[in-house]
Amino acid sequence: MELSRNKIRVLVVDDSLLFREVISRGISSDPRIEVVATANDPFDARDKIIEYKPDVMTCDVNMPKMDGIEFIRRLLPQYPIPVVVVSSVNGAVFDAINAGAIDFIAKPDMSSSRGIAEFIHEMIEKIKIAYVAKIRYISKERTDNKIYGSSQFNNRMIAIGASTGGTEAIGAILKALPLHTPGIVIVQHIPPSFSRMFAERLNETVGLCVKEAETGDVVKEGQVLIAPGDKHMKIIKAGGKYKVNCYAGEKVSGHCPSVDILFESVAKEVGKNAIGIILTGMGADGARGLLSMRKKGARTIGQDQKSSVVYGMPKAAYDIGAVEIQSPLSEIAQQLFKLL
């Protein structure tokens, strides 16, 4: 990841003095980051933004006077700053992402020094990613231009991989798909405590049936299986059906779950009957796996640079020849059905 020579100027917003200190001291240990100011509520933060002009803001969700989600929603049209949301484990983080935040991170157990250290390490990485990410202006309207169809897709499968910016990108694609869609398997880089919430939220907002995957789940038409946030997911063919196997393991391509693990298994088991889609995200996870899919005859789509929050994973896949069709996010559903 390339960064400018100047330090990343960060504003830390949290109503807890202790937590402001923990974040500020922790992220300042990285030579690339400078905490230029802290704020205890959105109104204080607004003044600090005007005064210090930070590059990135970290923001608590639960704050007095105005919650972090409403603050982000009002802030970004006036001051387009990349925001990393800090929250306890609940579905509010997805509201924050929908409001325009780049990414989120769960608050650590303050009694665990190891938990705090892991939190700081992850926060530093997310700040660096947010610094190079694009600010998104989210439409609050749900799309009405769905693609309708009634074909049966025997033995077909759609595999999707995403990271930063992926929760919204995945939602946008799924909302545009009809019930008669081949089974979909997804790896989204997401903390384990949030993957089930992500699946449940999608299940409530899209027409398809969405669930967090469990070992033995059958990949079937009209259903979406999302990998648990702390387990790899691969496809296994058994008894004429495709099933998923979710298992704990070491990070692959820097991640668990890994998009490469999923895509490689789809290439092996499904071959030319699969379609692979790689979406916004930092790094190169999924590039090699998508190339394997294409070599086995699968059709492949990569999100384009303009519509990606972070054009890392799609670029890595495109650069090695894994992407057959490069498409804006808004057209991926249409491209998908052209291939089907």
N, C-alpha and C positions, 0 to 999 in steps of 0.2 A: 504494500500500500504506500503510495507516494504522498507525502505531505509537504507543505511549503516550509521554508526554513524558519519562519516565525512560529512562535508558540501558539497553541490553540487556546484562545481566551474563553474561559468557562465561567458562567454564572450559576451558582448553586442555590436553588430555591427549595426551602423546607421549613415548616413551622417549628421543628425541633432544633434547638440550639446544639444539642449533643450530636444529632445526625448531620447537621450542617458541618460541624467540626470534623466528624469522621470522614465524610465525603471529601471535604476540602483538603485535609491533610493527606488523605490516602491518594487521591488522584494527582496531587501536586508532587508526589514522589516520582512521577514520570517526567523526564526532562522535556518532553514535548508539550506539556500541559501547564497552563498558568491559571489559577483561580483568581479572576480579577475582582470578584465581589460575591457576597452572599445576600440572600433576601429571605424574610420570614413569612411573607404572604404575597399574593399576586400584585397588590398595589405597590408594595415596596419593590418588587421585581420589575414592574414597569418603569419605575424611576431609575433603577440601576441599569436597565437595558438602554435607556436614553443616554445615561451618563457614561457607561463603560463600553457600550457596543460589543458585547460578547459574540464569539463565533458559535458557541454551543451553549445550551441551557439544560441543566438537569432540573427536573420538576417533580415534586411530590404530588400525589393525586388528592389526598385528603388534607385540606388547609382551611384556615378560618377566612371569613369574608367572601371568598370565592373558591370553588374547588378547582383543581388543576385542569380538569377537562374543559370547563367553561373558559378558563383563562387561556388555554391553548387555542380554543376555537376563536376567541376574540383577538388574540395576540397576532397570530400568523398573517392575517391579511394586512396588518399595519407594519409588523416587524418580522419578516420571514427568517426566523432563527431555527436551526435544527434543534429539536427537543428530544431528550432521553427521559422517559417517565420512570419514576421510582414509586413502587406501589407494593402493598401487601398482596397476598395471593387472592385476587378476585377478578371478575370479568370487566372491571372498570378500565383495565389497561387497553382492552380492545376498543372501548369508547374513545380513549385518548389517541390511539392509532388512527381511528376513523376521523378524529378531529384534526389530524395532521402531524402528530408526533412521529418521529423517525423510528424509534425503538423503545423497548421497556426493559426493566430489570426488577426482580423481586427484592424487597427489603430483607436484609440478613437478620439472623438471630444475634442480637447484640451481646448475648452472653457467650457466644462462640468466637474465639479469636480466629479460628480457621475459617469459619463462615464469613467473617468480616473481611479477611484477607482475600478469599475467593471473590467476594462481592466487589472489592476494589479492583482486582485484576480484570474482572468482567466489565466493570464500569469504564475503566480506561480504554478497553478495546471498543466498547460501544461509542464512546465519545469520539474516538478517532474515525470510526466508520461514519458517524453522524456528520462529522466535519466535511467529509467529501460527498455526502449524500445530497440528493435534491429535495427541496421542500415541495410537498404535494398540497394541492388545494382540492379537497375531497368534495365531490357532489353529494349532497344529502339525499338526493332522490334515488330510489331504487329503479334500476332499468326496467323498462317495459318491453323492449324490443328483443324478446327471447326468440330463440330458434326452435321451431317446433318440428317434430318428426315422429315417426312411429315404427321405424325399422328395428328389427331385432339384430343385436350385435353379438353373435355367437363367437366365443373365444377371443373377443377383442378386449383390449385393455388400454387405459390411459394412465401414464405415470408422470407425476409432476414433482419438481424439486424447486425449493425456494429458500431464501434467507431474509435478510433485512428488507423490509417493504413487502414481504411475501404474504402476510396475513390479509392485507387489503387486496393484493393482486389475485390471490386465490379466490377470495370472495367475489371479486368482479367477474371472474371466469365462470364460477359455478352458478352464479345468478343468471347467466345467459344460456345455460344448458337446459334442455328439456328432460323429462323423466326418462325417456328412452335414450339413455346414454350408456355406453359401455362402462363397466366397473372402473372406478378411479382409485388409484393409490397415490398417496402424497407424503413426501418428507418435507416438513417445514422446520427449520432450525428454531427451536423454541424451548424454554425451560420446561422440565417435566411437570411441574405443578400447574402449568398453563395449557398443556396440549389437550387435556380433556375439555377444559373450558372453551378452547378454540373450536373444537369439534362440536360441542353442544351449541355454541353460538351460531355456527354455520348451519346446523341442523334446523335452527329456528328461523333462519333468514333466507335460505335457498330452497328450491323445490326438491332437491335430491335428499336422500337419507344419508346423513353424515354421522360417523362415530369414530372414537378413538379405537384404533385397531387392537385386536387381541389375537394371540396365536390360535390358529384354526379358523379364523374368519374367512368366509368364502368371498372372493371378488366377484360381484355380480352386477348385472345391469341396474342402473338407477341408484347405486350405493357408492359412497365415498369413504375410504378408510384412511385415517391420518395416523402416522407413526407416533407412538408415545415419545415424549420429549427426552427420555433417557434410554431408549432402546433402538437398536437397528431393526429395520423391517425388510424382509426379502420375500420374494414370491417362490412358491413351491407348487408344482403340478402334481395332484394326487387324485386318482379315480376320475380322471377326465375333467376335474375342476381345478381352478387356481385358488390357492389359499395363501395366507400370509403367516410368516413365522416372525415373531417379535422376540428379541433376545438382547440381553445386556452384553456389552463388549467394549473393547478399546476404541478410541476415536479413530475414524478412517477419514482421510482427507481433512483432518482437523475437527471432525464432528461426530457426535453420536446423538441422534440418528444421522446417518450419512446418506446423501443422495446417490453417491456412487454405489453403495451397497444395494440400494433398491434398483437402480438402473441396470447394474450388471446382472442381477437376478432376472429382471424382466427380459433383458437381451437373451439370456440362456434359456428361459422357460417359455417365453411368449414369442420371441423373434419378430417376424414380419407382421404379426397380428397386433403389434403394439404401436402406440404413439407416445413419444416422449416430449415433455415440455419443460424447459428450464427458464426460471423466472429470476427477477431481481435478487441480488444478494452479493455480499463481499466474498472474495476468495475464488476457488476453482472447484469446489465440491460439485460433482455431477457431470463435469466436462468429460472425463474419461468414460464414465458409465454411459453417457449419451452417445458418445462415439461408438461404443460397443453395440448399442442398440441399432444405430444407423448401419453399421457393418453387417448386422444380422437381418437387415431388410426393413427395420422399423422406420416409420416416418418421424421426423423430429422438427420441433419448433423452438425458437429462442426469442425471448422478449428483446425488443430493440433498445438502443441506448437512450433515446429520447424519453421513453415511457418508464424506464427503470429508475427506481430510487437510488440504487447502487448498481452500476453496470460492471459487475465483477464476474459472477458466475456465468451469465449469458455470453459475455465477451470471451472468457476462457474457453467455453464450448465452441463458439464461433471460430476462434483463432485456430483450433485444431481440426476444423472441418466437421464437427459433430452436428452443427445446425443446418438443416436443409432449408428451412423457411424462417426468416427473421421478420418479426411482426410487432406492431404496437400492441400494447395490452388490450386496447379496446377492440382489436380485430382478431385476437387469438381464438375466441370461440368460433367465429366464422371460418377461420383457417382450419380449425379442428374438424368441422363438419364437411368441409371440402375434401379433406383427406379421408374421412370415413366414407 
